[in-house]
Amino acid sequence: MAQNVGQPVTGMKEKHAFEAAPPSEHIERMQRARQEQGEAGIALSELWVGLAAEKKEDGSVDIGFACHDGTYNVDFAVHNLSVSPEKAKAQRDSSGPTHLPADKVGQAAAIADYLVCSIRDYEQRNSYKFLGAGIAQEVVQLSPQTPARLWSELDIVPVVIPEKEGGSLRSGENMDGVLGVDELADSLTRKCLAYFGPSSQPRVQVGFNNNVEVDLGGRVDLTAIEQYKQSVHPRTWSAATKYAQSLRDGNKKIAFFSATPQGGGVALMRHALLRFFRLMGVDCTWWVPKPKPEVFRVTKTNHNILQGVADPKEHLTKEKQKLLLDWVHSNAERFWTKPGGPLSPRSQGGVDVVIVDDPQMPAIIDIAKKMDPDRPVIFRSHIQVRADLAENPETNTAGVWEWLWGSVQHADVFISHPVSAFVPHTVNKKSLGYMPATTDWFDGLNKELSDFDTAYYLHEFNTECRRQRMVTLAYPARDYIVQIARFDPAKGIPDVVAGYAEFRRTSNFCKGKSAEQTPQLVICGPCSVDDPDGLMVLNQTLEMLDTTYVDIKESVVVMRLGPTDQLLNALMSNAKVGLQLSTREGFEVKVSEGLHKGVPMIVSKAGGIPLQVQHDKSGFLVEPGDASAVAKYLDVLFSDEQKYKSMSEFAATHVSDEVGTVGNAVCWMFLADTLAKKGQRLEPNARWIWDLAREGAGEPVKDDGEVWLPRDWTT
């Protein structure tokens, strides 16, 4: 969209103009320093905005803006957009609409355009970054697309304040004595602020009976249905609409159960899935237990044992089993089995399909079956289970698997990552189905960020680096290589450092260059409440740099980060090369996220990772622990510009619908729709659920250019 920062909008009436004067000298000084030092980041002051609207008797629209810095209101404005009866289309100048068209649809688009242009202009003139917007009901009624556009184009979290909370002129007047759009906008900024935590991120909401209230209980509108439709193949969308319609018509209810509401891949997928289901009208809920640190230490050790990376002396003792069992039963009895609860019998208002999305709580399966024996239950195994160890009674893996299987065997369907080696032979192949992990192309991790917002997040990253006394990112003066993953024993971080060190020491590209002329290495990842190993692995990495890799230490950035998805997005988007060198892995969809951005990936042949990369086309595959191969392929990607370009283009255009939210939803809706039908059984017979779902919708996968993941790892 055309814009001209600082140019006034002609033809628009300013009932009250913004009064804040931009600190021009300060801004110019920062810009000069940024150019002189070759930095990508920019320092911005963080604000929240309130948006209110009122349609007047003459058809014009008053729009109220209010700006808040978290402590005080710092500025406000009231603008009026009048209707132009002479022209059907909105009149515009270089900075956005100047008049509204006569038709309702055109007005909705024009109001969204005007708000986006006005806020963008205000941000850039004043060096501000709006983090969230409190939005009135009237704004959404006049322009339904505004919230999603604020998120996708301006990276502003759009919080639509409900009517009952004073989110409209009528309710605002009744509750808070609000009399106009200026007062309402100001009130909405403060209401919006209440949903943000100390890190200036929206708080994760866990509500009554530990129901995860995704997107602040539906107050945040990040996406629109049309975005999802445009992101997938038409046959995928046809399947999605078919199953959603069937579930709506049958009034079927689905419930997911997992250990935590944030921090890991399971939580990311569930937030995205429930966001999509809400738009599609599918009744789906997500439940988590009360957190208990003592339990999380045990469950994380179980996770490591199942993957074969734990100390052989670690065992799941009878005492630990009792701890886990008591924890699950306590939560179920307090929150979920009472009449109307998700695990109560269907005759008492319970859900139609139960999905246990976590090996931490297998007892949920037994409880669900006890409460309603005929209700279908699905278990999803989302980690790499070392089936060879699970089948050896001498290993600690066998002990954990025996405990897990004691409950899981009662599930109607067993879902695994699409690698047959992850499934012990005790699993009945008739009940086995394969599904990959997925990501969402419109969340903070993956949406396209503007240059303005990217610069803000890169500055925030370097600020945090300085706070932790860490080497800072020198981009764009230096390219960089990145691995984004939790600090987990199975993520192959020692191999990442070793491969980079060999590249720096021996490659043709780095030969004869000073350190400043070579790329940096960035190793970073988020924290999780159920991951007690994070600090241990971080400390091991830093110690390794201080001892074995002193010569490259000043070129390596190692950071454990908070819950800012867009910061990780900016780091992956601007990386030259991505790495994922796990030694044990379930699927690690971060690989597909990098490819989708056009970043060639060097990855290990661990778990489901190789399914996502086409060797020598979108990236390179290496054996786990092969640092020399990593160094060789880094040399190729940095030395051969033409090959790099072709691989980048191929990567960005060859990511399957199977690893996106819509593909994930198709699979879950197919399972729920099929299993919830009275008297109907489902036996996947070790097939991919995606294939069954597409066939069931009459939209089978065809070899006509549609991209799908290889199937040979499940045979």
JOHUZI-V26360 format. One line per field, one symbol per residue. phi: phi as a letter, one per 30 degrees, with the letter a starting at -180 (. if undefined). Layout:
phi=???
This chain:
phi=.dabejddddicccdadecdcddeddddddddddddcicddbdbdcbbbcbbbbddddjdbdbccbcbcjbbdcaaabcbccdcddbdcddbbdckdcbdddddddddddddedddddddddeddchcbdcbbdcdedddddbedeedddddcchcdccdddedcicbddddddccidcaddddedddddddedcccddiceddcccehiddcdhhiidccdbbedddeddbdeddddddddddddddddhdcbbcbbdbcajbdddeddedddddddddicdbbbbbdddbeddddddddeeddddiccdeddbdddddddedddddddddddbbcdejddcdeedcjdddbcbccaddbddedddddddaecddbcccccbdddddddccddcddddddddddecdddddbccbedbdddcdddddddcdbcbddbbbdcdddbddcddddeddddddddddeddchcecdcecdbdbcbbcaddbecdideddddddddeddbdddddicdedccddcccaadcbdcbddedddeddddddddcdbddcedccccbccddcddddeddddcddbcbbcecbadbhdedddddedicdccbddchceddccceicclbcbdeiddddeddddddddccdddeddddddedcbcdedccdddddedddddddddddeiccbbdhicddedddddddibddbdbjdcbddcddcc
